[in-house]
Amino acid sequence: MRVSRLLFSLFLVFCLAAPASAAPGDGLFPDVAGHWAAEPVNFLGALEIVKGYPDGTFRPERALTGVETVVLFLRATEHAPARGGKTTLPVPPEAAWAAAELAVAVKEGLLREQDLTPRVLLNPAPRAFVWQMLARSMKVPPAEVDLPYRDAHEIPPDALPAARTLLAHGLLQGFPDGTLRPLSPVTRAEMAAFVAGMVEGGWLNPLPARRLDGWVSAVKKDKDTYKITLNTPGEGSREYALAPNCGLFNLRPPTPHALHNLRARVVLDRGKKVVFIRAGEPRTLPRATDTVTATVEKVIRGREYQVTVRDLNHELRTYSTNWATAVPGGLAKMKPGQWVRLVALGKTAWEINPLKVEKVSGTIKSIDGHRIRLDKEHKTLGDTFEYWDRARLSDKDGDRYSGPLQVGRSIEIICLNAYTLLEIRVTK
């Protein structure tokens, strides 16, 4: 059951949902504890996209003006306004504090220059206005879908393409009474839910280094501080302390100890402490898996890591990873040529374990069936090695070797022990 996506869908329709799980503390904003938008507000607060008032509150039901929605949305994008930048655009004096942000929004096509009026910027922003800004940021062709809502006729004509596009991509749904309420003012909580849904759907990517997706292998309490061991494909296994005001969501019971062996989507604060956690499903290893011994060719870092390996037959294989993939040390630090033992289900890697290998060089003295003997003895492995015919045969550059393996050839053996040979390189 994809609870997290269902919750964000409910947030996007702006209707009441079940109260979010409590945190060890009260979360970032005490006045959103138990609020239907507690999760998206805390999520964006952890990313410093939304901020509270001087008294520490968030005031989720306060309506946002047009200029406030633009500033909030820009914080979640890669479009950062230049500090102290000036603009020649006709910005109303009351919105001059956000002139740089408005200039960026116009330049990037999120806002039209004709929207730079007091009526649009200084009054409460209707939902239809927000729909247009979000749809423009997606940079996709307008969708042609029906809008089966009782008040669809109230949508301004210039906002119809945006409504259809958001609906087609699962970012817009109606209220339980079958309405969209396009002209109603958007609140701070509702805007947070919209932006969090865009991040959830991959349309926005704010502070990716501080957003982690993995599974929790250990939880402990050190004096008054909880600590979790989080495993991610990129960084491997690392311990993180939970901030006192860390929010826990989608977790029963709502205690850090319940995180053990669960998926955890985490946001770190600037001090590398965990300030937001959304729990997910348990990590369970599939029964039907393949095991591959190989060397790493390259690691590709995108939204998810991918790894290409060369197996013992010199065949290249590419595997994707996900939150449940276990990689001691992490793929981010894994170098080409590293020997690994990879456990996979189809094209998805579930475990990638680095191997510690031995290297032995010498001249072939004899070959007897599966046994190969060198002209000199290794101090721990000796001079005789078994099952050489199971190893990968390569030339000195690591490419496939197709010639005969004969007595008198100079070789390098890469192995785990004298009975488990991984590669034989013919060097001369």
Secondary structure, DSSP 4 states (H G I P E B T S, - for coil): --HHHHHHHHHHTT---PPPPPPSS--S-GGGTT-TTHHHHHHHHHTTSS---TTS---TTSBPBHHHHHHHHHHTSS-PPPTT----S---GGGGGGHHHHHHHHHTTSS-GGG-SHHHHTSBPBHHHHHHHHHHHHT-PPP------TTGGGS-GGGHHHHHHHHHTT-----TTS---TTSBPBHHHHHHHHHHHHHTTS----GGGEEEEEEEEEEEETTEEEEEEEETTTEEEEEEEEEEEEEES-SS-SGGGGTTEEEEEEE-TTS-EEEEEEEEEP---SS-EEEEEEEEEEEESSSEEEEEEETTS-EEEEE--TT-B-TT-GGGPPTT-EEEEEEETTEEEEEEE---EEEEEEEEEEETTEEEEEEEETTTEEEEE-GGGSEEEETTSSB--S---TT-EEEEEEEETTEEEEEEE--
